[in-house]
Amino acid sequence: MSRLFDQTDAQKTSPWTGPPVALFWDQSLVWGLVLVEALETMGVPYRLVTAAQIRAQALGNHRVLMVPGGWAAHKARALGPEGLEQMRAFVRSGGGYVGFCGGAGLALAGTSSLNLVPIQRKNLSQRLPNASGEVWIEGNEDHPFWKNLPPRIPVSIWWPSQFAWDNGLGVDVLARYRGYGEDFWVADLCAADVARCGASWKDLEKSYGINLNPELLDGQAAILSCRVGKGMAVLSYPHLEMPEGWGRRLLASMLNALQKTCHPMDVERRKPSSPAASVPCAQVSQAIDNGSVSITPLEALHPNGQAFIVPVPSVTAFRALEEALEEAQSLIAFGERHLLWRWRRPWLLQWQRGLRGLEYGSLAVCLRFVVSYCAQEKLVAHPSTPWDDLAQGLLENTRLFCRQARKLLLHEKVASHQGPVNKLQPVNAQVDALRDALFGRGMSHTGLSQQVFDTLDALVFCALERRRMGDAMPSGFWTQRPTKAHGHGHA
């Protein structure tokens, strides 16, 4: 299988003997793409499952469920009460659950969560709220998941929460944080540079108004494992799926153990339904056009979990996606010109404090993936549902989003010269109104951005499903400029 990232020191799992891993797709975007690449590199078979399919009891065909990063609140919204209960039943009956970052947060105790483990997130005042990059973790060498690994390994974290873990709760700590690497940042500060300059974290915290000292992480639980009924939940704030090497070794060990021990027996199994003859065009259009409706574009593709075969995209859809990508890339270039962000990884921006950056970068990277996929297809000349509806809806919303985002970024830049700017606090009338329209008022985005990402979520899913039916994408597509598609207009 061709690699999607350049990686050294990769390790495949032992020959896979169980059914494919289920990868919960809804609201995963970039984090889902990284996990897909990791599983393919490790030789682990997988199947994408959506919230609609989970509600239709599709998990009964799997032993292990993986949930990538992303906003836990959006994942819970997609699943709904019935989907959350199906996930809980799957694990309690003997299934394995592996969640990274937002996928870990989804499993914690709380309203609209899975409540697989009896712990919650730490309060914001007690944790390091803006940490990212390389950290070292120290493993529990007696745990079967830590087999053949050194005592400490480097992994990556990307703005995680922290577990409010307690010794008396029956939850095992698989690994704890033990120091940080050269590429570790707190807010917009490189921790290694702060240490070399001898700056005081206390003084910096007074200026920033948030916790900054990396020592807050030291010794804290990074990865947890817990028996849940007959099953097992593994929750990791470190992104073990990142292509840096050691995290994937731990992930390989973890998956090998889970596929041998997890056997969900009590979840009702349903035979896969016959592929739908057509995709409900009107329902997809409604989901794209009206962000207030409960159904998302991804769910509209297969209402009630009904299976369908994703068709070949059309020339018209491809051209709309190319235009949307150009809009997103122009927005990224705008931010670079104004020194608001830079590419920290090929799939991840490093942005100025007080702004949003994850959403802008995710838009560009996911569009780059979809366009790269379409450029490899032999496109059809006639309209192709759902591609045309999704692509046109995304183009219209992306144009509006990028136009408004440029205004917001300029106003935020000017405001930052007049005093501190916080992405969740009032700034001025212009900034506040634009933020409300684009992102809503919470950290997990709503507003126009939610409509954009709900549609993009469905398009990336379609591209991955089509791609799985054919050859793997070429190596390095994350950093390559998409090429024009060949075969335009041919069946």
C-alpha positions in Angstrom: 0.0 0.0 0.0 1.5 3.3 -1.0 2.2 5.7 1.9 0.4 8.9 2.2 3.1 10.5 4.4 6.8 10.1 4.3 7.8 8.0 7.3 10.8 6.2 8.7 11.1 3.4 11.1 7.5 2.2 10.3 6.4 -1.0 11.9 3.6 -3.3 10.6 1.4 -5.3 12.9 1.6 -9.0 13.1 -0.5 -10.7 10.4 -4.1 -9.6 11.0 -6.5 -12.4 11.8 -9.6 -10.7 12.9 -12.2 -8.7 11.0 -11.3 -5.1 9.8 -11.1 -2.4 12.4 -14.2 -0.1 12.4 -13.1 3.6 12.0 -15.8 6.0 13.1 -15.7 8.7 10.4 -18.2 11.5 11.2 -16.5 14.8 12.1 -13.0 13.5 11.8 -11.6 15.4 8.7 -7.8 15.8 8.9 -7.5 13.6 12.0 -9.4 10.8 10.2 -7.1 11.0 7.2 -4.1 10.7 9.4 -5.5 7.6 11.1 -6.4 6.1 7.7 -2.8 6.5 6.6 -1.5 5.0 9.8 -3.7 1.9 9.5 -2.7 1.4 5.8 1.0 1.8 6.6 0.7 -0.7 9.4 -1.2 -3.2 7.2 -4.3 -3.1 9.4 -7.6 -3.6 7.4 -10.3 -1.1 8.3 -13.8 0.0 7.3 -15.2 3.4 7.6 -18.4 3.5 9.6 -20.7 6.4 10.0 -23.1 7.5 12.7 -26.1 6.3 10.6 -24.5 2.9 10.2 -23.7 2.6 13.9 -27.3 3.4 14.7 -28.2 0.6 12.3 -26.0 -1.8 14.4 -23.1 -2.0 12.0 -20.5 -2.5 14.8 -21.6 -6.1 15.3 -19.3 -7.0 12.4 -16.1 -5.7 14.1 -14.0 -6.3 17.2 -12.3 -3.0 17.5 -13.7 0.5 17.0 -11.3 3.5 16.5 -12.4 7.1 17.0 -10.0 9.8 15.6 -9.5 13.2 17.0 -11.9 16.1 16.3 -14.5 17.8 18.4 -16.2 15.3 20.8 -19.3 17.5 20.8 -19.7 17.3 17.1 -19.2 13.5 17.1 -21.8 13.1 19.8 -24.2 15.4 17.8 -23.8 13.1 14.8 -24.3 9.9 16.8 -27.3 11.1 18.7 -28.6 9.2 21.8 -29.2 6.0 19.8 -25.7 6.0 18.3 -24.1 6.6 21.6 -26.0 3.7 23.1 -24.9 1.4 20.3 -21.3 2.3 20.9 -21.7 1.6 24.6 -23.3 -1.7 24.0 -20.6 -2.7 21.6 -17.8 -2.1 24.1 -19.7 -3.6 27.1 -20.5 -6.7 25.1 -16.7 -7.4 24.5 -15.6 -4.8 21.9 -12.5 -2.7 22.0 -12.6 1.1 21.8 -9.5 3.2 20.9 -10.0 7.0 21.0 -7.5 9.7 20.2 -7.8 13.2 21.6 -11.4 14.1 20.8 -12.1 10.4 20.4 -10.8 10.0 23.9 -12.9 12.9 25.2 -16.1 11.3 23.7 -15.6 8.3 26.0 -15.4 10.3 29.2 -18.1 10.8 31.8 -20.5 13.7 31.1 -23.6 14.8 29.3 -23.8 13.8 25.6 -20.8 11.5 26.1 -20.3 7.7 26.0 -19.5 7.5 29.7 -17.3 4.5 29.2 -15.0 5.5 32.0 -15.9 7.1 35.4 -13.6 10.1 34.9 -14.0 13.6 33.4 -11.7 16.2 31.9 -9.7 18.4 34.3 -11.0 21.9 34.9 -9.5 24.5 32.6 -7.8 26.3 35.5 -6.0 23.0 36.4 -4.6 22.0 33.1 -2.2 23.2 30.3 -4.8 24.5 27.8 -2.7 25.2 24.7 0.0 22.5 24.4 1.1 21.0 21.1 4.0 19.1 19.6 6.5 16.5 20.8 6.2 15.2 24.4 7.8 12.2 26.0 5.6 9.6 27.8 6.7 6.9 30.3 4.8 3.6 29.9 3.6 1.0 32.4 6.1 -1.7 31.4 3.9 -4.4 33.1 1.0 -3.6 30.8 0.6 -6.0 27.8 0.2 -3.0 25.5 3.7 -1.8 26.3 5.3 -5.0 25.0 8.8 -4.6 23.5 8.9 -0.8 23.9 11.5 1.3 25.7 10.5 2.9 29.1 10.0 6.3 27.5 9.0 7.2 23.9 8.3 10.5 22.1 4.8 11.1 20.8 2.8 14.1 19.6 -0.1 16.0 21.3 -2.2 18.6 19.6 -4.1 20.9 22.1 -5.5 18.1 24.2 -7.5 18.2 27.4 -6.3 16.3 30.4 -7.8 13.5 32.4 -9.1 14.1 35.9 -7.7 10.7 36.9 -7.9 9.3 40.4 -6.2 6.2 41.8 -9.4 4.8 43.2 -11.4 4.7 40.0 -10.3 1.3 38.6 -8.8 2.9 35.5 -5.2 1.9 34.5 -2.7 4.5 33.5 -0.9 3.1 30.4 1.5 6.1 30.1 2.3 9.4 31.8 3.8 12.6 30.5 7.5 12.9 31.2 9.0 16.0 29.6 8.9 17.6 26.2 10.8 17.8 23.0 12.3 20.6 20.8 9.0 21.0 18.9 6.8 21.5 22.0 4.8 24.7 22.1 2.6 26.3 24.8 0.3 28.8 23.1 2.7 30.7 20.8 5.8 30.0 22.8 8.4 27.3 22.0 9.1 25.8 25.4 12.7 24.8 24.6 13.4 28.5 23.6 11.8 29.8 26.8 14.0 27.4 28.9 17.2 28.4 27.0 16.5 32.0 27.5 15.9 31.5 31.2 12.5 33.3 31.1 10.1 32.9 34.0 7.0 30.9 33.3 5.2 32.8 36.2 5.9 36.1 34.6 4.7 34.8 31.2 1.6 33.4 32.8 0.8 36.9 34.2 1.0 38.4 30.8 -0.9 35.7 29.0 -3.5 35.1 31.6 -3.4 31.3 31.2 -1.3 28.3 32.5 1.9 28.0 30.5 4.4 26.0 32.6 4.9 22.5 31.0 5.5 21.1 34.4 1.8 21.0 34.8 1.8 18.0 32.4 4.7 16.1 34.1 3.4 12.9 35.7 -0.1 13.4 34.5 -2.0 10.5 32.9 -1.5 10.6 29.1 -3.1 7.2 28.1 -5.7 5.2 30.0 -7.1 1.7 29.6 -10.2 0.4 31.4 -12.3 -2.7 31.4 -15.8 -1.8 30.3 -18.1 -4.7 30.9 -16.6 -7.5 28.8 -14.7 -5.0 26.6 -11.8 -2.6 26.8 -11.5 1.2 26.3 -8.2 2.8 25.5 -8.1 6.6 25.6 -5.1 8.5 24.4 -4.6 12.2 24.3 -1.3 11.7 22.5 -1.9 11.1 18.7 -0.3 7.7 18.4 -1.3 7.6 14.7 1.1 10.4 13.8 3.8 9.4 11.3 6.7 9.9 13.7 7.3 6.2 14.5 7.2 5.4 18.2 3.6 6.2 18.7 2.7 3.9 15.8 4.7 1.1 17.4 2.6 1.5 20.6 -0.5 1.6 18.5 0.5 -1.6 16.6 1.1 -3.4 19.9 -2.3 -2.2 21.2 -4.3 -3.3 18.2 -2.6 -6.7 18.1 -3.6 -7.3 21.7 -7.2 -6.0 21.2 -7.9 -8.1 18.1 -7.0 -11.2 20.1 -9.0 -10.4 23.2 -12.0 -8.5 22.0 -15.0 -10.6 20.9 -18.3 -8.7 21.1 -20.9 -11.4 21.3 -24.1 -9.8 22.6 -24.6 -6.9 20.1 -27.3 -7.8 17.6 -25.7 -8.4 14.2 -27.4 -7.3 11.0 -26.6 -8.6 7.6 -25.2 -5.8 5.4 -28.1 -4.3 3.5 -28.1 -4.3 -0.3 -26.5 -1.3 -1.9 -28.9 1.5 -2.6 -29.7 2.0 -6.2 -29.5 5.8 -5.9 -28.5 8.5 -3.5 -31.4 10.7 -2.2 -30.5 13.9 -4.1 -33.1 16.1 -2.5 -32.1 15.0 1.0 -28.4 15.8 0.3 -29.3 19.2 -1.1 -31.5 20.1 1.9 -28.7 19.0 4.4 -26.2 21.2 2.6 -28.4 24.3 2.2 -29.8 24.4 5.7 -27.4 24.2 8.5 -30.2 24.1 11.1 -31.6 20.7 10.0 -30.8 17.8 12.1 -29.5 15.6 9.3 -26.0 16.1 8.0 -24.9 15.7 4.4 -23.1 12.5 5.4 -26.2 11.0 7.0 -28.2 12.0 3.9 -26.1 9.8 1.8 -27.5 6.7 3.5 -30.5 7.4 5.7 -31.2 4.8 8.3 -27.8 3.3 7.7 -28.7 2.0 4.3 -25.6 0.9 2.3 -24.7 2.5 -1.0 -21.9 2.4 -3.6 -20.3 5.8 -4.1 -20.3 6.6 -7.8 -17.6 8.1 -10.0 -17.4 11.9 -9.6 -18.3 14.1 -12.5 -16.3 16.7 -14.4 -18.6 19.4 -13.1 -18.1 18.3 -9.5 -14.3 18.2 -9.9 -14.2 21.7 -11.3 -16.3 23.0 -8.4 -13.9 21.3 -6.0 -10.9 22.8 -7.7 -12.4 26.3 -7.4 -13.1 25.6 -3.7 -9.5 24.5 -3.2 -8.3 27.6 -4.9 -10.4 29.7 -2.5 -9.0 27.9 0.5 -5.4 28.1 -0.7 -5.9 31.8 -1.4 -7.1 32.3 2.2 -4.0 30.4 3.5 -1.7 32.6 1.4 -3.5 35.6 2.8 -2.8 34.6 6.3 0.9 33.8 5.5 1.3 37.3 3.9 0.0 38.9 7.1 2.2 36.7 9.3 -0.8 35.1 11.0 0.3 31.5 10.5 2.8 29.1 8.9 2.7 25.4 8.0 4.0 23.4 11.0 3.2 20.1 9.4 2.0 19.4 5.9 -1.5 18.9 7.4 -1.3 21.4 10.2 -1.0 25.2 10.7 0.8 27.0 13.5 -1.2 30.2 14.0 -0.9 33.4 16.0 -2.4 33.4 19.5 -5.9 34.7 19.7 -6.9 33.5 16.2 -8.4 30.3 14.9 -6.2 28.3 12.7 -7.3 24.7 12.9 -10.4 25.3 10.9 -8.6 27.2 8.1 -5.9 24.6 7.8 -8.4 21.7 7.9 -10.4 23.3 5.0 -7.3 23.5 2.8 -5.9 20.1 3.6 -9.2 18.2 3.2 -10.0 19.9 0.0 -6.5 19.1 -1.2 -7.2 15.4 -0.5 -10.5 15.3 -2.3 -9.2 17.1 -5.4 -6.1 14.9 -5.4 -8.4 11.8 -5.4 -10.6 13.2 -8.2 -7.5 14.0 -10.3 -6.8 10.2 -10.4 -10.3 9.2 -11.4 -11.7 8.8 -14.9 -14.5 11.3 -14.5 -17.9 11.1 -16.0 -19.5 13.8 -18.2 -23.0 13.5 -16.8 -24.1 14.7 -13.4 -23.1 12.4 -10.5 -25.1 12.3 -7.3 -24.0 13.0 -4.6 -20.8 14.5 -5.9 -22.5 17.4 -7.8 -24.7 18.5 -5.0 -22.0 18.3 -2.4 -19.3 20.0 -4.5 -21.5 22.9 -5.6 -22.9 23.4 -2.1 -19.3 23.4 -0.7 -18.1 25.8 -3.3 -20.8 28.4 -2.6 -20.2 28.2 1.2 -16.4 28.2 0.9 -16.5 31.3 -1.2 -18.6 33.1 1.4 -16.6 31.6 4.3 -13.2 32.7 2.8 -14.4 36.2 1.9 -15.7 36.8 5.5 -12.6 35.1 7.0 -10.3 37.6 5.3 -12.3 40.5 6.9 -12.2 38.8 10.3 -8.5 38.1 10.1 -7.7 41.7 9.2 -9.9 43.1 12.0 -8.3 40.6 14.5 -4.8 41.7 13.4 -5.6 45.4 13.9 -7.2 44.6 17.3 -4.2 42.7 18.4 -2.1 45.9 18.2 -4.4 47.6 20.6 -4.4 44.9 23.3 -4.6 41.1 23.9 -7.1 39.2 21.6 -8.8 36.1 22.9 -10.6 33.9 20.4 -13.5 33.3 22.8 -13.9 36.7 24.4 -15.5 39.9 23.0 -13.1 42.1 21.1 -15.1 44.8 19.2 -18.3 45.0 17.3 -16.8 44.1 13.9 -14.7 41.1 15.2 -17.5 39.8 17.4 -20.1 39.9 14.6 -17.8 38.1 12.1 -16.8 35.5 14.6 -20.5 34.8 15.4 -21.4 34.3 11.8 -18.4 32.1 10.9 -17.8 30.1 14.1 -20.4 30.8 16.7 -19.3 31.6 20.3 -17.9 28.3 21.5 -14.5 26.6 20.9 -16.1 23.8 18.9 -17.2 25.7 15.7 -20.8 26.3 14.7 -22.1 29.0 12.2 -21.1 28.9 8.6 -18.0 26.8 9.3 -20.2 24.0 10.6 -22.0 23.9 7.3 -18.7 23.9 5.4 -17.2 21.1 7.4 -20.4 19.0 7.5 -20.3 19.0 3.7 -16.6 18.5 3.5 -17.0 15.5 5.9 -19.2 13.8 3.4 -17.0 14.6 0.5 -13.9 13.2 2.2 -15.9 10.1 3.1 -16.9 9.6 -0.5 -13.4 10.0 -1.8 -12.0 7.5 0.7 -14.8 5.0 -0.1 -14.1 5.4 -3.9 -10.3 5.2 -3.3 -10.8 1.9 -1.3 -12.4 0.4 -4.3 -9.4 1.1 -6.5 -5.7 1.8 -6.2 -4.1 3.7 -3.3 -3.3 7.3 -3.7 0.3 8.2 -4.6 2.8 9.0 -1.9 3.2 12.6 -0.8 -0.1 13.9 -2.0 -0.4 16.1 1.1 2.3 18.4 -0.1 1.9 18.1 -3.9 -0.1 20.7 -5.9 -3.1 18.8 -7.3 -2.9 18.1 -11.0 -5.7 18.4 -13.6 -7.8 15.3 -13.9 -7.4 13.0 -16.9 -10.2 11.4 -18.8 -12.6 14.3 -18.5 -16.0 13.4 -20.0 -15.3 9.7 -20.6 -17.3 7.0 -18.9 
